[in-house]
Amino acid sequence: MEGCNEYVYKQEINWSLLTEGITLPVENQVVFGRIMNRYLTKGEQKPIKIFLNGKSYDAKVVNVNFDKKFNRKTDVIQIRYPRNGDLARELQQIFASSYNFFSNARKIRPEGSRSIPKLPEDVKEYLAIYTTEYDDTYEFDTIGVTDIEAVKQDVAGKSEYLYEANYDIDMEDTTSTINEVQGVYKVRKLNRKIGDNLKLLYGYRCQICGQLIGEEYDSHVAEAHHIDYYVNSLNNDASNQMIVCPNHHRIIHDADPIFNRIGLKYVYKNGLEEPLRLNQHL
């Protein structure tokens, strides 16, 4: 069923998320965008349910109706929950180290300042949001520092191409603790779901050559590639993934070209330059 456990957003933990809500982009979130188009009109808000760690929490989803003078071309969706209410307190407990960091930063900031620093790179934590089979219900999945540490151990010494090719979120690991396995599973799931969303965004076409592989067989064969290799960067953001055909995926890992993010093109060691033919998210 479309809409069941599909990727909505990955949010780095910040003060707003820990206290009252999250702002979500819609333009590149395919399934979530379809749900919002049929569920919520501009300026409207509706109640929703959030599931986190087996518990249900009341919240609301809002299509923020900004003043026309801002000339916004896309909708802005917010998930809001009672300030420091049950859901907020649960998130504060799960992300206790992040909450303490932000609380202390607020105490020492200059009087009148509203700025709060971001979490240091080595202690960043994340919230992943997924759809369910119901338009008014969403799942929160937490990714903490210990989960990321487990992933670092999981990718250590592994080949990027083989790791991507075997990125099975259900693969067994008999050498890790239960918590480590759960942490790796959550990150693998997020990685896979972000890639799946991008495949939908591009209709399973390769962003480099534009080809749709397997159409004559009533099949779609497309792969998600990490621009900055995941085994080195641990970056599974959509901005670090592109959709490619199997041929281009293998060539990239064999030839190891440099991706020019300004020109949106691969530059190979023999001088060949290959620009993206399709791009909606980079």
C-alpha beads as a LAMMPS data file, in Angstrom:
LAMMPS data file: protein, C-alpha beads

282 atoms
281 bonds

1 atom types
1 bond types

-500.0 500.0 xlo xhi
-500.0 500.0 ylo yhi
-500.0 500.0 zlo zhi

Masses

1 110.0

Atoms # bond

1 1 1 0.000 0.000 0.000
2 1 1 1.398 3.390 -0.976
3 1 1 1.912 5.596 2.030
4 1 1 2.838 2.766 4.412
5 1 1 6.172 3.386 6.177
6 1 1 7.548 5.729 3.515
7 1 1 10.175 8.390 4.168
8 1 1 8.979 11.834 5.196
9 1 1 11.989 13.627 6.661
10 1 1 15.242 13.316 8.575
11 1 1 15.668 16.133 11.072
12 1 1 18.816 16.946 12.986
13 1 1 17.860 17.409 16.637
14 1 1 17.287 21.042 17.579
15 1 1 15.566 23.012 20.329
16 1 1 12.275 23.423 18.464
17 1 1 11.955 19.680 17.852
18 1 1 12.575 18.955 21.523
19 1 1 9.953 21.408 22.720
20 1 1 7.138 22.028 20.259
21 1 1 7.429 20.871 16.666
22 1 1 9.112 20.394 13.292
23 1 1 8.970 22.171 9.934
24 1 1 8.912 19.799 6.949
25 1 1 9.656 20.375 3.268
26 1 1 7.174 18.896 0.808
27 1 1 8.509 19.544 -2.687
28 1 1 10.748 16.441 -2.970
29 1 1 8.906 14.127 -0.591
30 1 1 6.828 12.144 -3.078
31 1 1 4.474 10.004 -0.975
32 1 1 4.218 12.544 1.849
33 1 1 3.469 15.254 -0.722
34 1 1 0.638 13.181 -2.194
35 1 1 -0.799 12.592 1.269
36 1 1 -0.700 16.291 2.131
37 1 1 -2.271 17.228 -1.198
38 1 1 -5.337 15.136 -0.421
39 1 1 -5.396 15.629 3.358
40 1 1 -4.610 19.297 3.917
41 1 1 -5.369 22.533 2.065
42 1 1 -3.338 25.737 2.315
43 1 1 -3.720 27.388 5.704
44 1 1 -5.524 24.355 7.152
45 1 1 -4.594 22.308 10.208
46 1 1 -5.754 18.864 11.289
47 1 1 -5.123 16.523 14.225
48 1 1 -2.714 13.626 13.736
49 1 1 -1.277 10.775 15.794
50 1 1 2.445 10.255 16.347
51 1 1 3.766 6.807 17.273
52 1 1 7.048 6.703 19.172
53 1 1 8.448 3.670 20.982
54 1 1 5.078 1.931 21.050
55 1 1 3.130 4.901 22.412
56 1 1 0.655 7.207 20.662
57 1 1 0.752 10.985 21.029
58 1 1 -1.628 13.712 19.906
59 1 1 -0.283 16.368 17.556
60 1 1 -1.448 18.429 14.597
61 1 1 -0.218 18.997 11.083
62 1 1 -0.403 22.545 9.718
63 1 1 -0.114 23.878 6.188
64 1 1 1.385 27.234 7.081
65 1 1 -0.315 30.011 5.153
66 1 1 2.407 32.641 4.871
67 1 1 1.595 36.172 3.720
68 1 1 1.530 36.452 -0.090
69 1 1 4.257 39.116 0.046
70 1 1 6.782 36.358 0.809
71 1 1 6.001 34.833 -2.619
72 1 1 6.518 31.264 -1.445
73 1 1 6.177 28.806 -4.330
74 1 1 5.820 25.661 -2.224
75 1 1 3.771 24.766 0.828
76 1 1 5.358 24.599 4.251
77 1 1 4.115 21.823 6.518
78 1 1 4.637 21.818 10.264
79 1 1 4.032 19.082 12.814
80 1 1 3.175 20.766 16.091
81 1 1 2.670 19.297 19.553
82 1 1 1.991 20.885 22.964
83 1 1 5.011 22.843 24.169
84 1 1 6.876 20.654 26.675
85 1 1 3.908 18.244 26.616
86 1 1 4.011 14.448 26.717
87 1 1 5.627 13.980 23.298
88 1 1 8.137 16.774 23.857
89 1 1 9.129 15.347 27.236
90 1 1 9.560 11.878 25.740
91 1 1 11.865 13.318 23.061
92 1 1 13.777 15.279 25.705
93 1 1 14.340 12.060 27.636
94 1 1 15.438 10.067 24.579
95 1 1 17.782 12.836 23.423
96 1 1 18.832 13.830 26.942
97 1 1 22.395 14.829 26.026
98 1 1 21.179 17.055 23.176
99 1 1 18.487 18.590 25.396
100 1 1 21.074 19.391 28.084
101 1 1 23.381 20.923 25.471
102 1 1 20.665 23.256 24.190
103 1 1 19.405 24.090 27.694
104 1 1 22.893 25.117 28.803
105 1 1 23.448 27.090 25.591
106 1 1 20.257 29.051 26.241
107 1 1 21.381 29.894 29.760
108 1 1 24.722 31.396 28.721
109 1 1 23.693 33.193 25.538
110 1 1 23.804 37.017 25.583
111 1 1 20.712 38.792 26.847
112 1 1 18.256 39.400 24.040
113 1 1 19.889 36.831 21.756
114 1 1 17.656 34.161 20.244
115 1 1 20.414 32.166 18.596
116 1 1 21.303 28.647 19.739
117 1 1 24.386 26.823 18.411
118 1 1 24.034 23.548 16.566
119 1 1 25.171 20.296 18.069
120 1 1 28.863 19.498 17.528
121 1 1 29.425 17.177 14.581
122 1 1 30.511 14.186 16.680
123 1 1 27.408 14.225 18.904
124 1 1 24.676 14.997 16.387
125 1 1 21.457 13.028 16.731
126 1 1 18.469 12.697 14.395
127 1 1 14.763 12.043 14.179
128 1 1 13.406 10.079 11.210
129 1 1 9.754 10.487 10.267
130 1 1 7.761 7.912 8.300
131 1 1 4.225 7.630 7.000
132 1 1 1.869 4.826 8.008
133 1 1 -1.082 3.322 6.164
134 1 1 -3.236 6.143 7.557
135 1 1 -3.039 9.736 6.337
136 1 1 -3.401 11.051 9.890
137 1 1 -0.782 8.861 11.591
138 1 1 3.032 9.065 11.510
139 1 1 5.938 7.172 13.030
140 1 1 8.903 8.815 14.760
141 1 1 12.163 6.843 14.826
142 1 1 15.079 8.110 16.920
143 1 1 18.729 7.848 15.897
144 1 1 21.070 8.664 18.756
145 1 1 24.825 8.861 19.238
146 1 1 25.059 5.167 20.204
147 1 1 23.199 4.188 17.013
148 1 1 25.639 6.183 14.894
149 1 1 28.600 4.642 16.712
150 1 1 27.199 1.187 15.918
151 1 1 26.987 2.144 12.234
152 1 1 30.600 3.371 12.255
153 1 1 31.658 -0.073 13.423
154 1 1 29.381 -1.704 10.846
155 1 1 30.963 0.113 7.876
156 1 1 34.573 0.053 9.078
157 1 1 36.890 -1.386 6.437
158 1 1 34.109 -2.165 3.983
159 1 1 33.975 -1.394 0.258
160 1 1 31.468 1.314 -0.630
161 1 1 30.173 -0.441 -3.739
162 1 1 29.732 -3.785 -2.010
163 1 1 28.157 -2.107 1.002
164 1 1 25.644 -0.283 -1.202
165 1 1 24.973 -3.401 -3.268
166 1 1 24.251 -5.424 -0.132
167 1 1 22.412 -2.735 1.781
168 1 1 19.872 -5.142 3.242
169 1 1 18.219 -3.630 6.301
170 1 1 17.262 -7.095 7.524
171 1 1 20.700 -8.717 7.225
172 1 1 21.789 -10.592 10.357
173 1 1 24.780 -9.670 12.508
174 1 1 25.636 -12.263 15.123
175 1 1 28.633 -10.358 16.515
176 1 1 26.809 -7.271 17.823
177 1 1 24.676 -6.598 20.881
178 1 1 20.904 -6.179 20.542
179 1 1 21.179 -2.389 20.907
180 1 1 23.928 -2.222 18.273
181 1 1 21.867 -4.308 15.841
182 1 1 18.830 -2.096 16.412
183 1 1 20.914 1.036 15.839
184 1 1 22.328 -0.271 12.559
185 1 1 18.869 -1.408 11.470
186 1 1 17.362 2.047 12.057
187 1 1 20.061 3.786 10.018
188 1 1 19.926 1.194 7.230
189 1 1 16.155 1.582 7.093
190 1 1 16.466 5.375 6.840
191 1 1 19.124 5.095 4.136
192 1 1 16.968 2.728 2.099
193 1 1 13.815 4.832 2.506
194 1 1 15.532 8.065 1.451
195 1 1 16.803 6.300 -1.666
196 1 1 13.369 4.834 -2.382
197 1 1 11.822 8.303 -2.177
198 1 1 14.355 9.630 -4.686
199 1 1 13.615 6.724 -7.038
200 1 1 9.968 7.750 -7.005
201 1 1 10.948 11.386 -7.545
202 1 1 12.849 10.478 -10.728
203 1 1 10.491 7.761 -11.889
204 1 1 13.312 5.213 -11.531
205 1 1 15.321 6.981 -14.253
206 1 1 19.079 7.404 -14.046
207 1 1 19.963 11.016 -13.266
208 1 1 23.070 10.769 -15.443
209 1 1 21.804 9.158 -18.655
210 1 1 18.058 9.542 -18.130
211 1 1 17.376 5.909 -19.006
212 1 1 14.618 3.835 -17.460
213 1 1 16.113 0.362 -17.174
214 1 1 13.826 -2.677 -17.365
215 1 1 10.687 -0.954 -18.651
216 1 1 10.229 -3.479 -21.478
217 1 1 10.150 -6.229 -18.856
218 1 1 7.641 -4.367 -16.684
219 1 1 10.454 -3.835 -14.183
220 1 1 12.309 -0.820 -12.798
221 1 1 15.992 -1.203 -11.967
222 1 1 17.550 1.858 -10.340
223 1 1 20.075 2.255 -7.555
224 1 1 20.843 4.933 -4.973
225 1 1 24.448 6.148 -4.986
226 1 1 26.125 8.170 -2.227
227 1 1 28.081 11.075 -3.727
228 1 1 30.422 11.271 -0.737
229 1 1 30.932 7.589 -0.049
230 1 1 28.765 6.502 2.851
231 1 1 31.415 4.287 4.458
232 1 1 33.528 7.441 4.880
233 1 1 30.930 10.176 5.441
234 1 1 27.998 8.329 7.097
235 1 1 25.921 10.914 5.247
236 1 1 22.638 9.442 4.027
237 1 1 20.899 12.781 3.447
238 1 1 19.008 13.148 0.166
239 1 1 21.549 15.838 -0.746
240 1 1 24.239 13.140 -0.711
241 1 1 22.329 10.576 -2.778
242 1 1 21.527 10.349 -6.468
243 1 1 19.636 7.801 -8.525
244 1 1 21.643 5.969 -11.176
245 1 1 21.304 2.966 -13.446
246 1 1 23.385 -0.144 -12.591
247 1 1 25.852 0.605 -15.409
248 1 1 26.624 4.116 -14.223
249 1 1 26.772 2.955 -10.625
250 1 1 29.426 0.381 -11.466
251 1 1 31.375 2.819 -13.645
252 1 1 31.440 5.458 -10.900
253 1 1 32.856 3.032 -8.368
254 1 1 35.350 1.616 -10.864
255 1 1 36.602 4.925 -12.310
256 1 1 36.174 6.978 -9.103
257 1 1 35.394 10.329 -10.786
258 1 1 34.985 13.595 -8.867
259 1 1 31.473 15.024 -8.597
260 1 1 31.393 18.765 -9.226
261 1 1 28.477 19.966 -7.104
262 1 1 28.479 23.443 -8.646
263 1 1 28.370 22.176 -12.216
264 1 1 26.376 19.060 -11.241
265 1 1 28.620 16.811 -13.273
266 1 1 31.075 13.952 -12.870
267 1 1 34.637 14.667 -13.969
268 1 1 36.637 11.550 -14.854
269 1 1 40.400 11.140 -14.661
270 1 1 40.634 10.849 -18.461
271 1 1 39.074 14.310 -18.839
272 1 1 35.533 13.170 -19.663
273 1 1 32.802 15.286 -18.090
274 1 1 29.329 13.865 -17.659
275 1 1 26.621 16.262 -16.412
276 1 1 23.373 15.184 -14.800
277 1 1 20.484 15.083 -17.240
278 1 1 17.890 14.945 -14.478
279 1 1 17.972 16.922 -11.264
280 1 1 15.255 18.072 -8.906
281 1 1 16.902 17.799 -5.507
282 1 1 20.655 18.542 -5.634

Bonds

1 1 1 2
2 1 2 3
3 1 3 4
4 1 4 5
5 1 5 6
6 1 6 7
7 1 7 8
8 1 8 9
9 1 9 10
10 1 10 11
11 1 11 12
12 1 12 13
13 1 13 14
14 1 14 15
15 1 15 16
16 1 16 17
17 1 17 18
18 1 18 19
19 1 19 20
20 1 20 21
21 1 21 22
22 1 22 23
23 1 23 24
24 1 24 25
25 1 25 26
26 1 26 27
27 1 27 28
28 1 28 29
29 1 29 30
30 1 30 31
31 1 31 32
32 1 32 33
33 1 33 34
34 1 34 35
35 1 35 36
36 1 36 37
37 1 37 38
38 1 38 39
39 1 39 40
40 1 40 41
41 1 41 42
42 1 42 43
43 1 43 44
44 1 44 45
45 1 45 46
46 1 46 47
47 1 47 48
48 1 48 49
49 1 49 50
50 1 50 51
51 1 51 52
52 1 52 53
53 1 53 54
54 1 54 55
55 1 55 56
56 1 56 57
57 1 57 58
58 1 58 59
59 1 59 60
60 1 60 61
61 1 61 62
62 1 62 63
63 1 63 64
64 1 64 65
65 1 65 66
66 1 66 67
67 1 67 68
68 1 68 69
69 1 69 70
70 1 70 71
71 1 71 72
72 1 72 73
73 1 73 74
74 1 74 75
75 1 75 76
76 1 76 77
77 1 77 78
78 1 78 79
79 1 79 80
80 1 80 81
81 1 81 82
82 1 82 83
83 1 83 84
84 1 84 85
85 1 85 86
86 1 86 87
87 1 87 88
88 1 88 89
89 1 89 90
90 1 90 91
91 1 91 92
92 1 92 93
93 1 93 94
94 1 94 95
95 1 95 96
96 1 96 97
97 1 97 98
98 1 98 99
99 1 99 100
100 1 100 101
101 1 101 102
102 1 102 103
103 1 103 104
104 1 104 105
105 1 105 106
106 1 106 107
107 1 107 108
108 1 108 109
109 1 109 110
110 1 110 111
111 1 111 112
112 1 112 113
113 1 113 114
114 1 114 115
115 1 115 116
116 1 116 117
117 1 117 118
118 1 118 119
119 1 119 120
120 1 120 121
121 1 121 122
122 1 122 123
123 1 123 124
124 1 124 125
125 1 125 126
126 1 126 127
127 1 127 128
128 1 128 129
129 1 129 130
130 1 130 131
131 1 131 132
132 1 132 133
133 1 133 134
134 1 134 135
135 1 135 136
136 1 136 137
137 1 137 138
138 1 138 139
139 1 139 140
140 1 140 141
141 1 141 142
142 1 142 143
143 1 143 144
144 1 144 145
145 1 145 146
146 1 146 147
147 1 147 148
148 1 148 149
149 1 149 150
150 1 150 151
151 1 151 152
152 1 152 153
153 1 153 154
154 1 154 155
155 1 155 156
156 1 156 157
157 1 157 158
158 1 158 159
159 1 159 160
160 1 160 161
161 1 161 162
162 1 162 163
163 1 163 164
164 1 164 165
165 1 165 166
166 1 166 167
167 1 167 168
168 1 168 169
169 1 169 170
170 1 170 171
171 1 171 172
172 1 172 173
173 1 173 174
174 1 174 175
175 1 175 176
176 1 176 177
177 1 177 178
178 1 178 179
179 1 179 180
180 1 180 181
181 1 181 182
182 1 182 183
183 1 183 184
184 1 184 185
185 1 185 186
186 1 186 187
187 1 187 188
188 1 188 189
189 1 189 190
190 1 190 191
191 1 191 192
192 1 192 193
193 1 193 194
194 1 194 195
195 1 195 196
196 1 196 197
197 1 197 198
198 1 198 199
199 1 199 200
200 1 200 201
201 1 201 202
202 1 202 203
203 1 203 204
204 1 204 205
205 1 205 206
206 1 206 207
207 1 207 208
208 1 208 209
209 1 209 210
210 1 210 211
211 1 211 212
212 1 212 213
213 1 213 214
214 1 214 215
215 1 215 216
216 1 216 217
217 1 217 218
218 1 218 219
219 1 219 220
220 1 220 221
221 1 221 222
222 1 222 223
223 1 223 224
224 1 224 225
225 1 225 226
226 1 226 227
227 1 227 228
228 1 228 229
229 1 229 230
230 1 230 231
231 1 231 232
232 1 232 233
233 1 233 234
234 1 234 235
235 1 235 236
236 1 236 237
237 1 237 238
238 1 238 239
239 1 239 240
240 1 240 241
241 1 241 242
242 1 242 243
243 1 243 244
244 1 244 245
245 1 245 246
246 1 246 247
247 1 247 248
248 1 248 249
249 1 249 250
250 1 250 251
251 1 251 252
252 1 252 253
253 1 253 254
254 1 254 255
255 1 255 256
256 1 256 257
257 1 257 258
258 1 258 259
259 1 259 260
260 1 260 261
261 1 261 262
262 1 262 263
263 1 263 264
264 1 264 265
265 1 265 266
266 1 266 267
267 1 267 268
268 1 268 269
269 1 269 270
270 1 270 271
271 1 271 272
272 1 272 273
273 1 273 274
274 1 274 275
275 1 275 276
276 1 276 277
277 1 277 278
278 1 278 279
279 1 279 280
280 1 280 281
281 1 281 282
